[in-house]
């Protein structure tokens, strides 16, 4: 795989993450936790939450249904299926979980309260401090301020970093689960995908789980070395994991979307939630009709589970 210059950091992935994070993703700052939960009567049937469990503090259902989560994130649940996805990854309230590049914190808002209540540990592996964009620093500052501003709900998350020059994520053989959620294309673009899997392997305890959710490309002859449209072939991801030492456990179609033909003018970012109307780096095009892409919804995704051998 050819190495991609760090100058392309924005062009190939980080920019959309930052744009989303600096917008609605952190809009719940200051919101207080409560016992009330809101169950969407029109929710995807596969994501219907047991009402009794949702009312029981400390359950995953409670965390997914929490009234501290903002409406933008909750609207994405029908595409992200957080309850089913985290159950598939065998997430438990007592676990130590590393979330690599959590972005605006969609999954943070579920995991941090869950792990705080269960006496586990949420570890956010943020962008490396020398990330070449001021926006990256701004996002990380807002992310930390949001979590640190409500310790009753989020506890005391641990912050670490991942990037081209970053050291070990945490102490070796200590994490129960590492999550790579919609970020592998960014790492491919920067030439650090292999490092990501190697660092995750080192951090996990023997028997620990690596959970992957990634925009899924149709299988072809060669994986685009820059992942320029945001999609990655599943065999390529499995190869990265295997080369790092992981054992494949299972694949799930939880986050599949057969409507997504992967043929979009501005890559995967044409679809919700980014909804680009022009190429990256260009001003939005008010004449662009995004109706078709809105009807598709979010991308077709692979959901893969790997294990570090005992």
NORTACOR-V530265 format. One line per field, one symbol per residue. ss: DSSP state (h for helix, s for strand, l for the rest). burial: 1 if it has 16 or more other C-alpha atoms within 10 Angstrom, else 0. Layout:
ss: ???
burial: ???
This chain:
ss: lllllhhhlhhhhhhhhhhhhllhhhllllllllllslllllllhhhlllhhhhhllllhhhhhhsllllhhhhhhhhhhlhhhhhhhlllllllssssslllllllhhhhhhhhhhlllsssssssllllllhhhhhhhhhhhhhhhllhhhhlllsssssllllllllllllsssssssllhhhhhhhllhhhhhhhhhhhssssssssssssssllllllllllllllsshhhhhhhhhhhlsssssssllllllllllllllhhhhllllllllllllllllllllhhhhhhllllssssssssll
burial: 0001000111111111111111001111100000001010000000111000011011111111111111001101111111111101111111111111111111111111111111011111111110000011101101100110010011111001111100001100101111111111111111111111111111111111111111111000001111111111110011011001111100000111100101000111111110111101000000000000100111111111111100
